[in-house]
Amino acid sequence: MIRLKTQDTATTEIVKTAVRVLQEGGLVILPTETVYGAGVDTTNQAAVDKLLAYKSRREGKPLSIAVTDTQMAEKYVELNDQARALYRQFMPGPVTVVSRSRGLVAEGVASEFGTLGARIPDYDLVVEIVRAFGRPITATSANASGRKRPYSIEDVFAGLSEKQKSLIDLIIDAGELPHNEPSTVIDTTLSAPVTLRPGGLQGRGMVGSAKAGTELALHSSSEQETMEIAGRLLLKHWDAVADHGVVFALEGPLGVGKTVFAKGLAQFLQIKDNISSPTYTYIEEYDFRRHQTAGHFYHLDMWKVESAEELERLRVTELLQPGTVSAIEWYSQVAAWLEPAITKLGVPLIKVEIDEGNESDERKLLIREN
């Protein structure tokens, strides 16, 4: 492991060493304007596999890439008008814009939905390294998954095993970094931009998001797109599944697509069973295993529940456990009795109101996160 301190080493030497390590498939820990990052060649499968082993338990979360400018980004992602506007307004800076991937990065970098996040760092050293290297490097934080944000090399080491430390080939040490927020992540591949993580753009004209206390309106043109939206919302809250569980409260007229949305959640959870509305059984339970997380998916239909006593007999509150995902159709039927328990237990509640659009297959989704 090589360790270079920026205060003692010429920038040209640091860049030269970093490029050599990246070309050899190595893993570089380097400072950014947010936190210390972990960089590898995004087109080298062995290097990406090494990074995923270093990060540990990423649960299928995609990585993002650091580029020098919009032109480099366009080689790897498809930029629509939403994305171009964000690049012009916020880059370079602490923002990651998610676009459709062109399929040029190694497996594990783009998401399972075929999307890829890219950002132009507001940190000259990183940009110089990427420019000299000639292609993007990964732009993920240097901490192991679930560990504290790394603002110093000591922070990085604190959460690592000896095996993980042995995977590092180069450390670029710039001392203690300012304690800035991580980058804001904005998905531009849906009908409206979705802020997946507020991050460093809070208070800087951040675009619409589905975060707590806000509403987000999306449009779907097909059942498959509705299912994909469901999966992306669950991916956004994936860390909460193991800790608290997650509840999706589904509303909308009969036949509008509530069960389709539930199917999208099940598809994301890699459940192979056929998902149908539990109108007569009230609750259906499915086991899931997605990467290292195993749990239960509960699909509920509350259409015929008319009292707190009926709800209590169904023992729905007992389903609000860590490791569970619950999709509740006709949630408003039981909201007054169930929501206090959801709030008390700290379970994330995502309310999804689905309505018909102008065309036969079009749907409007209004998403609220409590």
C-alpha positions in Angstrom: 0.0 0.0 0.0 1.4 3.4 -1.0 0.5 6.5 1.0 1.0 9.9 -0.4 0.3 13.1 1.6 -0.7 16.0 -0.5 1.2 18.5 1.6 4.5 16.6 1.0 4.1 15.4 -2.5 3.9 17.3 -5.8 0.5 17.1 -7.5 2.2 15.8 -10.7 3.7 12.9 -8.8 0.3 12.1 -7.1 -1.5 12.1 -10.5 1.2 10.0 -12.1 1.1 7.4 -9.3 -2.7 7.3 -9.2 -3.0 6.8 -13.0 -0.4 3.9 -12.8 -2.3 2.2 -10.0 -5.7 2.6 -11.8 -4.2 1.2 -15.0 -3.0 -1.8 -13.1 -6.5 -2.4 -11.7 -5.8 -1.0 -8.3 -7.9 0.7 -5.7 -7.3 4.3 -4.8 -8.5 6.2 -1.7 -8.6 9.9 -2.6 -10.1 13.1 -1.2 -13.1 14.9 -2.8 -15.1 18.0 -1.9 -17.5 15.8 0.1 -15.7 12.8 1.7 -12.8 10.5 1.0 -13.7 8.4 -2.1 -12.7 5.0 -3.4 -11.7 5.0 -7.1 -11.1 2.2 -9.6 -11.3 1.9 -13.3 -15.1 1.6 -14.1 -14.4 -0.4 -17.2 -12.2 -3.0 -15.5 -14.3 -5.9 -14.2 -11.6 -7.2 -11.9 -11.0 -3.7 -10.4 -14.8 -3.2 -9.9 -15.0 -6.6 -8.2 -12.2 -5.6 -5.9 -14.0 -2.4 -5.0 -17.2 -4.3 -4.3 -15.3 -6.7 -2.0 -13.8 -3.7 -0.3 -17.1 -2.0 0.3 -18.8 -5.2 1.6 -22.6 -5.7 1.8 -23.6 -3.2 -0.8 -26.8 -5.2 -1.3 -26.9 -4.5 -5.1 -26.6 -0.7 -4.8 -25.1 0.8 -8.0 -21.9 2.8 -7.9 -21.4 6.1 -9.6 -18.7 7.5 -11.8 -16.5 10.6 -11.7 -16.0 12.4 -15.1 -14.1 15.5 -16.1 -16.9 17.2 -18.1 -20.2 16.8 -19.9 -18.5 15.4 -22.9 -16.9 12.5 -21.0 -20.2 11.8 -19.3 -22.0 11.5 -22.6 -19.7 8.7 -23.7 -21.1 6.6 -20.8 -24.7 7.9 -20.2 -27.5 9.2 -22.2 -28.2 12.8 -21.2 -31.8 14.0 -21.6 -33.0 17.6 -21.1 -33.4 17.2 -17.4 -29.9 15.9 -17.0 -28.3 18.6 -19.1 -30.1 21.3 -17.1 -28.7 19.8 -13.9 -25.2 19.6 -15.3 -25.3 23.3 -16.3 -26.7 24.4 -13.0 -24.8 22.3 -10.4 -21.6 20.9 -11.9 -18.9 20.8 -11.0 -20.2 20.2 -7.5 -21.7 17.8 -5.0 -24.4 16.3 -7.2 -24.7 12.9 -8.9 -27.1 12.8 -11.9 -28.6 9.4 -12.7 -29.1 8.8 -16.4 -29.5 5.8 -18.7 -26.3 3.8 -19.0 -24.7 3.2 -22.4 -23.5 -0.2 -21.2 -19.8 0.6 -21.3 -19.0 0.1 -17.6 -18.2 -3.1 -15.8 -21.0 -5.1 -14.1 -21.9 -3.8 -10.7 -21.4 -0.1 -11.6 -24.8 0.6 -13.2 -28.0 -0.2 -11.5 -30.2 -3.3 -12.3 -32.6 -0.8 -14.0 -29.9 0.1 -16.5 -29.2 3.5 -15.0 -25.9 5.1 -14.0 -25.0 8.0 -11.8 -22.3 10.5 -13.0 -20.8 13.6 -11.4 -18.1 16.2 -12.1 -16.2 16.7 -8.8 -15.5 20.2 -7.6 -12.0 19.0 -6.5 -9.1 19.8 -8.9 -7.0 16.8 -7.9 -9.7 14.3 -8.7 -10.5 15.9 -12.1 -6.7 15.9 -12.9 -6.5 12.2 -12.2 -9.5 11.3 -14.3 -8.3 13.5 -17.1 -4.9 11.9 -17.1 -6.4 8.5 -16.8 -8.7 9.2 -19.8 -11.8 7.4 -18.6 -14.1 7.6 -15.5 -13.3 6.2 -12.1 -15.8 5.2 -9.5 -17.2 7.9 -7.2 -18.3 6.1 -4.1 -17.3 6.9 -0.5 -14.3 5.2 1.0 -16.1 3.8 4.0 -17.3 0.2 4.2 -21.0 0.0 3.7 -22.9 1.1 6.8 -19.9 2.8 8.5 -19.4 6.5 9.4 -18.6 9.1 6.7 -14.9 9.2 6.1 -13.5 12.7 6.5 -10.0 11.5 7.3 -7.9 8.4 6.5 -8.3 7.5 10.2 -12.1 7.4 9.6 -11.6 5.2 6.6 -9.5 2.7 8.5 -11.7 2.7 11.6 -14.4 0.6 9.9 -12.3 -1.7 7.9 -11.1 -5.3 8.5 -7.5 -6.3 7.8 -8.7 -8.0 4.7 -10.4 -4.9 3.4 -7.3 -2.8 4.2 -5.2 -5.2 2.1 -7.3 -4.4 -1.0 -6.1 -0.7 -1.0 -3.3 0.0 -3.3 -2.9 3.8 -2.9 -4.0 6.3 -0.4 -3.9 10.0 -1.2 -4.0 11.7 2.2 -5.2 15.4 2.3 -5.7 15.4 6.1 -9.0 16.1 7.7 -11.6 17.2 5.1 -14.4 19.7 5.8 -17.4 17.9 7.1 -19.6 18.4 4.1 -22.6 16.4 3.1 -22.2 13.6 0.5 -23.4 14.4 -3.0 -27.0 14.9 -3.8 -28.3 12.1 -6.1 -31.0 13.0 -8.7 -32.6 10.4 -11.0 -33.5 12.0 -14.4 -34.8 8.8 -16.1 -38.4 9.1 -14.9 -41.1 11.5 -16.0 -39.9 14.0 -13.3 -36.5 14.3 -11.6 -36.4 12.3 -8.4 -34.0 13.3 -5.6 -32.8 10.0 -4.2 -30.5 11.6 -1.6 -30.6 15.2 -0.6 -26.9 15.5 0.2 -24.9 18.6 -0.4 -27.4 20.5 -2.6 -29.8 21.2 0.2 -30.7 24.9 0.2 -29.3 25.4 -3.3 -32.5 25.2 -5.4 -32.7 21.4 -5.2 -35.2 20.0 -7.7 -38.3 18.1 -6.7 -37.9 15.1 -4.5 -39.8 12.3 -2.7 -38.4 13.0 0.7 -40.2 13.3 4.0 -42.9 15.8 4.0 -43.0 16.4 0.3 -45.0 15.2 -2.7 -43.7 13.9 -6.0 -45.8 13.4 -9.1 -44.7 10.8 -11.7 -46.3 9.4 -14.8 -46.1 5.8 -16.0 -46.9 4.8 -19.6 -47.1 1.0 -19.0 -47.4 -1.6 -16.3 -43.7 -2.4 -16.6 -42.8 1.2 -15.9 -45.1 1.3 -12.9 -43.3 -1.9 -11.6 -39.9 -0.2 -12.2 -40.9 2.9 -10.3 -41.9 0.6 -7.4 -38.5 -1.1 -7.5 -36.6 2.2 -7.5 -38.5 3.5 -4.6 -37.7 0.3 -2.6 -34.0 0.6 -3.6 -34.0 4.1 -2.3 -35.2 2.8 1.1 -33.3 -0.5 1.0 -31.1 0.3 4.1 -34.3 0.8 6.2 -35.6 -2.6 5.3 -33.2 -4.5 7.6 -33.4 -1.9 10.4 -37.1 -1.1 10.6 -39.0 -2.6 7.6 -40.8 -0.4 5.1 -44.5 0.1 4.4 -46.0 1.1 1.0 -49.5 2.5 1.4 -51.3 2.1 -1.9 -54.5 4.1 -2.9 -56.4 4.5 -6.1 -59.6 3.3 -7.9 -60.4 -0.3 -8.5 -58.2 -1.7 -11.3 -55.9 1.3 -11.5 -52.6 -0.6 -10.8 -52.1 -1.0 -7.0 -51.4 -4.7 -7.5 -49.1 -3.9 -10.4 -47.1 -1.7 -8.0 -47.0 -4.5 -5.5 -45.7 -6.8 -8.3 -42.9 -4.3 -8.9 -41.9 -4.5 -5.2 -41.9 -8.3 -5.4 -39.9 -8.3 -8.6 -37.2 -6.1 -7.0 -37.2 -8.6 -4.1 -36.5 -11.4 -6.6 -39.7 -13.2 -5.6 -40.7 -15.7 -8.2 -44.3 -16.4 -7.0 -47.3 -15.0 -8.8 -48.5 -11.9 -7.0 -52.3 -11.4 -7.0 -54.5 -9.1 -5.0 -55.3 -10.8 -1.6 -58.9 -9.6 -1.7 -60.3 -12.6 0.1 -57.4 -13.7 2.2 -56.6 -10.1 3.4 -52.8 -10.9 3.7 -50.4 -12.9 1.6 -46.8 -13.6 2.8 -43.8 -14.3 0.6 -40.2 -15.0 1.7 -37.5 -13.1 -0.1 -33.7 -13.1 -0.3 -32.0 -10.3 -2.1 -28.2 -10.4 -1.9 -27.4 -10.7 1.8 -30.8 -9.7 3.1 -33.6 -12.2 3.8 -37.0 -11.3 5.0 -40.8 -11.3 4.3 -42.9 -9.4 1.8 -46.5 -8.9 3.0 -49.2 -8.0 0.5 -52.4 -6.7 2.2 -55.8 -5.8 0.9 -57.8 -3.7 3.5 -60.9 -3.1 1.3 -63.2 -5.0 3.6 -61.8 -3.9 7.0 -64.2 -1.6 8.6 -63.1 -1.3 12.3 -60.2 -1.2 14.6 -61.3 -4.5 16.0 -61.2 -6.2 12.6 -57.7 -4.8 12.0 -56.6 -6.1 15.4 -57.8 -9.6 14.6 -55.6 -9.6 11.5 -52.6 -8.7 13.7 -51.3 -6.4 11.1 -49.1 -4.4 13.6 -47.1 -7.6 14.2 -46.0 -7.4 10.6 -44.2 -4.1 11.2 -40.8 -5.8 11.9 -37.2 -5.3 10.7 -36.6 -7.3 7.5 -40.1 -6.8 6.1 -41.6 -5.0 3.2 -45.4 -4.4 3.3 -47.6 -3.3 0.4 -51.1 -2.3 1.8 -53.8 -1.8 -0.8 -56.8 0.4 0.2 -54.6 1.9 3.0 -57.1 4.7 3.8 -59.5 2.0 5.2 -57.2 1.4 8.1 -54.9 4.5 8.2 -56.5 6.0 11.3 -55.9 2.9 13.3 -52.6 1.6 11.8 -50.6 4.8 11.1 -50.0 5.6 14.9 -48.3 2.2 15.2 -46.2 2.8 12.1 -45.1 6.2 13.4 -44.3 4.9 16.9 -42.1 2.1 15.5 -40.3 4.5 13.2 -41.1 2.4 10.1 -40.7 4.4 6.9 -44.1 5.0 5.3 -44.3 5.7 1.5 -47.8 6.6 0.4 -48.5 6.0 -3.3 -51.8 7.3 -4.9 -52.3 5.9 -8.3 -54.8 7.3 -10.8 -55.6 6.9 -14.5 -53.9 9.1 -17.1 -55.1 10.4 -20.4 -54.3 7.2 -22.3 -55.5 3.7 -21.5 -52.1 2.4 -20.1 -51.0 5.7 -18.6 -51.0 6.2 -14.8 -50.3 9.1 -12.5 -48.5 8.3 -9.3 -48.5 10.8 -6.4 -45.8 9.8 -3.9 -45.6 11.1 -0.3 -43.0 10.0 2.2 -43.6 10.4 5.9 
